[in-house]
Amino acid sequence: MNRLSLFAVLAIVVVSCQSKEDEKEKAMNYPETQKVDTVDKYFETEVPDPYRWLEDDTSEETAGWVKAQNDVTFAY
């Protein structure tokens, strides 16, 4: 009987934790991140780098993206 009770309690805890995580995920609406067509070539191998524009930490675009991300995460 003790094992059954322990199993029931654990199942309730797992289910309640899962529903709280689902609520958090639903509440967080991340901003769209722009992708660009940048490709580097290293020894005949092409390597795409769609987020290269974020490397320019002094650009207004990057600052806007960081602000939008912070608006979501700081509220969390």
Backbone as JSON Lines, residues from 0, in Angstrom:
{"i":0,"aa":"M","n":[0.81,-1.19,0.0],"ca":[0.0,0.0,0.0],"c":[0.86,1.26,0.0]}
{"i":1,"aa":"N","n":[1.98,1.24,0.72],"ca":[2.86,2.39,0.77],"c":[3.43,2.71,-0.61]}
{"i":2,"aa":"R","n":[3.78,1.68,-1.37],"ca":[4.32,1.89,-2.71],"c":[3.29,2.55,-3.62]}
{"i":3,"aa":"L","n":[2.06,2.12,-3.5],"ca":[0.99,2.69,-4.31],"c":[0.78,4.15,-3.96]}
{"i":4,"aa":"S","n":[0.8,4.48,-2.69],"ca":[0.63,5.87,-2.26],"c":[1.79,6.73,-2.75]}
{"i":5,"aa":"L","n":[3.0,6.21,-2.62],"ca":[4.18,6.94,-3.08],"c":[4.11,7.18,-4.58]}
{"i":6,"aa":"F","n":[3.71,6.16,-5.32],"ca":[3.58,6.3,-6.77],"c":[2.54,7.36,-7.13]}
{"i":7,"aa":"A","n":[1.42,7.37,-6.42],"ca":[0.35,8.34,-6.68],"c":[0.84,9.76,-6.41]}
{"i":8,"aa":"V","n":[1.56,9.95,-5.31],"ca":[2.09,11.28,-4.97],"c":[3.09,11.73,-6.02]}
{"i":9,"aa":"L","n":[3.99,10.85,-6.43],"ca":[4.98,11.19,-7.45],"c":[4.31,11.53,-8.78]}
{"i":10,"aa":"A","n":[3.29,10.8,-9.13],"ca":[2.58,11.07,-10.38],"c":[1.92,12.45,-10.34]}
{"i":11,"aa":"I","n":[1.34,12.8,-9.22],"ca":[0.7,14.11,-9.08],"c":[1.74,15.22,-9.17]}
{"i":12,"aa":"V","n":[2.87,15.03,-8.53],"ca":[3.94,16.04,-8.57],"c":[4.45,16.23,-9.99]}
{"i":13,"aa":"V","n":[4.68,15.14,-10.7],"ca":[5.18,15.22,-12.07],"c":[4.18,15.93,-12.97]}
{"i":14,"aa":"V","n":[2.92,15.59,-12.86],"ca":[1.89,16.21,-13.69],"c":[1.76,17.69,-13.38]}
{"i":15,"aa":"S","n":[1.8,18.07,-12.1],"ca":[1.66,19.49,-11.75],"c":[2.87,20.28,-12.21]}
{"i":16,"aa":"C","n":[4.06,19.72,-12.12],"ca":[5.26,20.41,-12.6],"c":[5.2,20.59,-14.11]}
{"i":17,"aa":"Q","n":[4.74,19.59,-14.81],"ca":[4.64,19.67,-16.27],"c":[3.67,20.76,-16.69]}
{"i":18,"aa":"S","n":[2.55,20.87,-16.02],"ca":[1.57,21.89,-16.41],"c":[2.1,23.28,-16.13]}
{"i":19,"aa":"K","n":[2.89,23.46,-15.08],"ca":[3.49,24.77,-14.8],"c":[4.51,25.13,-15.88]}
{"i":20,"aa":"E","n":[5.29,24.16,-16.34],"ca":[6.25,24.42,-17.41],"c":[5.53,24.79,-18.7]}
{"i":21,"aa":"D","n":[4.42,24.11,-18.99],"ca":[3.64,24.43,-20.19],"c":[3.12,25.86,-20.13]}
{"i":22,"aa":"E","n":[2.66,26.3,-18.95],"ca":[2.15,27.65,-18.8],"c":[3.26,28.67,-19.03]}
{"i":23,"aa":"K","n":[4.46,28.41,-18.54],"ca":[5.58,29.32,-18.73],"c":[5.94,29.43,-20.21]}
{"i":24,"aa":"E","n":[5.96,28.28,-20.9],"ca":[6.29,28.29,-22.31],"c":[5.26,29.07,-23.12]}
{"i":25,"aa":"K","n":[3.99,28.94,-22.78],"ca":[2.94,29.65,-23.49],"c":[3.04,31.15,-23.27]}
{"i":26,"aa":"A","n":[3.45,31.56,-22.07],"ca":[3.51,32.97,-21.74],"c":[4.7,33.67,-22.39]}
{"i":27,"aa":"M","n":[5.73,32.94,-22.77],"ca":[6.93,33.55,-23.33],"c":[6.83,33.57,-24.86]}
{"i":28,"aa":"N","n":[6.66,34.76,-25.41],"ca":[6.59,34.93,-26.85],"c":[7.87,35.61,-27.33]}
{"i":29,"aa":"Y","n":[8.8,34.81,-27.77],"ca":[10.08,35.35,-28.21],"c":[9.92,36.09,-29.54]}
{"i":30,"aa":"P","n":[10.65,37.17,-29.71],"ca":[10.59,37.89,-30.98],"c":[11.23,37.09,-32.11]}
{"i":31,"aa":"E","n":[10.78,37.36,-33.31],"ca":[11.34,36.7,-34.5],"c":[12.79,37.15,-34.68]}
{"i":32,"aa":"T","n":[13.68,36.21,-34.98],"ca":[15.08,36.53,-35.23],"c":[15.34,36.43,-36.72]}
{"i":33,"aa":"Q","n":[15.82,37.52,-37.27],"ca":[16.09,37.59,-38.71],"c":[17.26,36.66,-39.07]}
{"i":34,"aa":"K","n":[17.16,36.03,-40.23],"ca":[18.25,35.22,-40.77],"c":[18.73,35.85,-42.07]}
{"i":35,"aa":"V","n":[20.04,35.79,-42.29],"ca":[20.62,36.33,-43.52],"c":[21.34,35.21,-44.26]}
{"i":36,"aa":"D","n":[21.58,35.45,-45.53],"ca":[22.26,34.44,-46.37],"c":[23.76,34.69,-46.4]}
{"i":37,"aa":"T","n":[24.42,34.41,-45.3],"ca":[25.87,34.55,-45.22],"c":[26.48,33.16,-45.18]}
{"i":38,"aa":"V","n":[27.46,32.92,-46.03],"ca":[28.12,31.62,-46.08],"c":[29.62,31.86,-46.13]}
{"i":39,"aa":"D","n":[30.34,31.19,-45.24],"ca":[31.81,31.21,-45.26],"c":[32.3,29.93,-45.89]}
{"i":40,"aa":"K","n":[33.48,30.0,-46.48],"ca":[34.06,28.81,-47.1],"c":[35.38,28.51,-46.42]}
{"i":41,"aa":"Y","n":[35.46,27.33,-45.82],"ca":[36.66,26.89,-45.13],"c":[37.16,25.61,-45.8]}
{"i":42,"aa":"F","n":[38.28,25.73,-46.51],"ca":[38.89,24.57,-47.16],"c":[37.87,23.77,-47.98]}
{"i":43,"aa":"E","n":[37.19,24.45,-48.87],"ca":[36.22,23.86,-49.79],"c":[34.91,23.43,-49.12]}
{"i":44,"aa":"T","n":[34.73,23.75,-47.84],"ca":[33.49,23.43,-47.14],"c":[32.73,24.72,-46.87]}
{"i":45,"aa":"E","n":[31.49,24.79,-47.36],"ca":[30.68,25.97,-47.13],"c":[29.93,25.84,-45.8]}
{"i":46,"aa":"V","n":[30.03,26.89,-44.98],"ca":[29.43,26.9,-43.66],"c":[28.48,28.09,-43.56]}
{"i":47,"aa":"P","n":[27.17,27.83,-43.48],"ca":[26.21,28.93,-43.37],"c":[26.3,29.6,-42.0]}
{"i":48,"aa":"D","n":[26.09,30.91,-41.98],"ca":[26.12,31.69,-40.74],"c":[24.96,32.68,-40.77]}
{"i":49,"aa":"P","n":[23.72,32.19,-40.59],"ca":[22.54,33.03,-40.76],"c":[22.38,34.13,-39.7]}
{"i":50,"aa":"Y","n":[23.11,34.02,-38.61],"ca":[22.98,35.02,-37.55],"c":[24.21,35.92,-37.45]}
{"i":51,"aa":"R","n":[24.96,36.02,-38.53],"ca":[26.17,36.84,-38.56],"c":[25.89,38.28,-38.19]}
{"i":52,"aa":"W","n":[24.73,38.78,-38.56],"ca":[24.41,40.18,-38.3],"c":[24.39,40.5,-36.81]}
{"i":53,"aa":"L","n":[24.19,39.5,-35.96],"ca":[24.19,39.73,-34.51],"c":[25.59,39.96,-33.94]}
{"i":54,"aa":"E","n":[26.62,39.66,-34.73],"ca":[27.99,39.87,-34.27],"c":[28.34,41.36,-34.2]}
{"i":55,"aa":"D","n":[27.62,42.18,-34.93],"ca":[27.87,43.63,-34.9],"c":[27.11,44.2,-33.7]}
{"i":56,"aa":"D","n":[27.8,44.23,-32.55],"ca":[27.13,44.63,-31.32],"c":[26.91,46.14,-31.2]}
{"i":57,"aa":"T","n":[27.34,46.9,-32.18],"ca":[27.12,48.35,-32.15],"c":[26.0,48.79,-33.1]}
{"i":58,"aa":"S","n":[25.4,47.85,-33.82],"ca":[24.36,48.22,-34.79],"c":[23.02,48.43,-34.09]}
{"i":59,"aa":"E","n":[22.19,49.24,-34.71],"ca":[20.85,49.48,-34.16],"c":[19.98,48.23,-34.25]}
{"i":60,"aa":"E","n":[20.18,47.43,-35.31],"ca":[19.4,46.19,-35.45],"c":[19.68,45.24,-34.28]}
{"i":61,"aa":"T","n":[20.97,45.07,-33.96],"ca":[21.34,44.18,-32.86],"c":[20.82,44.72,-31.53]}
{"i":62,"aa":"A","n":[20.93,46.01,-31.32],"ca":[20.43,46.61,-30.09],"c":[18.92,46.41,-29.95]}
{"i":63,"aa":"G","n":[18.19,46.54,-31.05],"ca":[16.74,46.3,-31.03],"c":[16.41,44.86,-30.71]}
{"i":64,"aa":"W","n":[17.18,43.94,-31.28],"ca":[16.97,42.52,-31.02],"c":[17.23,42.19,-29.55]}
{"i":65,"aa":"V","n":[18.31,42.73,-29.0],"ca":[18.65,42.5,-27.6],"c":[17.56,43.07,-26.7]}
{"i":66,"aa":"K","n":[17.07,44.25,-27.02],"ca":[16.0,44.86,-26.21],"c":[14.74,44.0,-26.24]}
{"i":67,"aa":"A","n":[14.38,43.5,-27.43],"ca":[13.19,42.65,-27.54],"c":[13.36,41.37,-26.74]}
{"i":68,"aa":"Q","n":[14.54,40.77,-26.78],"ca":[14.81,39.56,-25.99],"c":[14.74,39.87,-24.5]}
{"i":69,"aa":"N","n":[15.32,41.0,-24.11],"ca":[15.31,41.38,-22.69],"c":[13.9,41.65,-22.19]}
{"i":70,"aa":"D","n":[13.06,42.23,-23.03],"ca":[11.68,42.47,-22.63],"c":[10.97,41.18,-22.26]}
{"i":71,"aa":"V","n":[11.28,40.11,-22.98],"ca":[10.67,38.81,-22.7],"c":[11.3,38.17,-21.47]}
{"i":72,"aa":"T","n":[12.64,38.12,-21.42],"ca":[13.3,37.37,-20.37],"c":[13.3,38.09,-19.03]}
{"i":73,"aa":"F","n":[13.41,39.4,-19.02],"ca":[13.4,40.11,-17.74],"c":[12.05,39.98,-17.06]}
{"i":74,"aa":"A","n":[10.99,39.91,-17.84],"ca":[9.65,39.74,-17.26],"c":[9.49,38.37,-16.62]}
{"i":75,"aa":"Y","n":[10.26,37.4,-17.1],"ca":[10.19,36.05,-16.56],"c":[10.79,36.02,-15.17]}
